[in-house]
Amino acid sequence: MVRIITDSAADFEPFELEKLNIACIPLSVMLAGKEYRENIDLSKKEFYELLASTGATPQTSQPSPDLLFDQFKAAKDAGDEAIYICISSGISGTYQTALITKEDVDYDGCYVFDSLNATAGERMLVEYAARLRDEGKNAREIVAALEEARSKVVLAACIDTLEYLYRGGRISQTVYKLGTMAQVKPIIRFSPEGTIEVPAKAMGMRKGMDQLCKRLEAQKPDSSHKIYAVYTADRAVGETLAQRMAAHGCQIPDEQIIPVGAVIGSHIGPGGCGLIYIAE
């Protein structure tokens, strides 16, 4: 048996994880002096409500190594293989922690896979791994397929402000100042190294959505995988993006319009949206 493990940055809901038989390691958010475990102590909706009411700068932290150790050790004791698909090493130390934990467990049947992504980009790789597991693939075969798919993940998002990325140290002061002109909405993506880049900007959210949808023409989605519209805090923004994507031939079911959780939301703030898919 192959055990699939991820972390809460993949933005699954608890019932989805149960349905797919996927274990999830919670990441933590510190907000207004209190620490919350994502999706355990704090739902996505509650996070954005707290963010708005406190005005505090959230801080995120890696999962406890003990939680990772317990998952890896349980797989070893049961004689199962395990694949941990984690948040990008470019924005979190979780990957390195997982590698160290794997060494502590001393089990070759445990694999740590760096998604080089987050939110639905990470989620899509997890879903793909679960599909391959259910088809009877072993862990080595699944990891090889994930490595091929990872380079094809497209994530493009338009965010309302660079304030949260700057506060969290994810972008430089120069990039922050250049991107805070009136009405300018930054376009962000993950680099091949898994860091957050700001390759473009748009004058307002509507034009930002237009730029996102152009990616659908430049890099067509692979129809064998899902395509997601994501949003931070305001579902109406995500629905508007989904409507624009439909005009480009990509129909998005309601269940594939999903909220971005607390860990990634801490870095990009409310009011943003994005499209995420695996390209042909």
Phi, psi and omega in degrees: 000143176251123177267129177257126182234140174222191175233172189291348177292347179283352173063037167280155167271152182306320182292331178290320178297318180296317181298321183272356182058056180238132175275148183226130177266122180283135168270164185242152177232131174259121183219125180054042174082006181233141180262135180234140172270124185300132178069003175245302177267347189210119176280170179298314181299316181296324180300310183292329175295317178293320180301317181288320186282330183266330185067012183280158175271116180286151175234138181253157179217158180293163175289159176296131176303332180297323179294319177295316180301316181298319179294314181294319181293321179298321178295316180299312182297329181274352183077021179264156168274158180218141175233120176258114180258114192242167175303151184307135175293345180284345179232359182209151176273008184301319182300312180296320177299319180294322178296318178296318180296321178300319178297323179296322180287330177060063182218116182289343180279003179253129181240138176247120185242121179277114182290339187054029186204187177198182185042226187293341174296316175291318182302317182297323177292323177294315178299320179295317178299318180295322178296315180294322176302314182292339176276357176096009179288149176273175187297319181297319178295320180294315180298320179298319178292323179294321179299322178290318183289327185303321182289348182257000179290128177249122174232120176226130184223149174246121183247158187283331184203153174269001186306314185287323176297321180291314179302322182276002178076018182273344175224161182279165177297325179297312179298320180299313183293321180292334184263004184255022175294155183303130176071358180282129178248117182291142170259127181238160176203171172267136175284169176301337178272000177086015175263164180272129178244155175239082187280346185203174176214162181223151178272084179101159185292323181299314178291330175296317177297323178299319178295320179299315184293336177296335178297329180296331179276323182287322179228099186288140180292147172280116186292349179279354177240160176288163171233137186242145164251128182241157181211157175247115174078310189251105182298330180302326178293317178295322179293322178296317177297318180299322178296320179291324176294324178298325178293343177258015175089010180246099178280127183249112175299155182306321183288352177254014168256103192236150178280145173278134186279190189293320185295310179283324177300332177296332183269333185245345176076176182282167173087005182259171177206163180198163173241142185219131179199173174255125185281160177300000000 
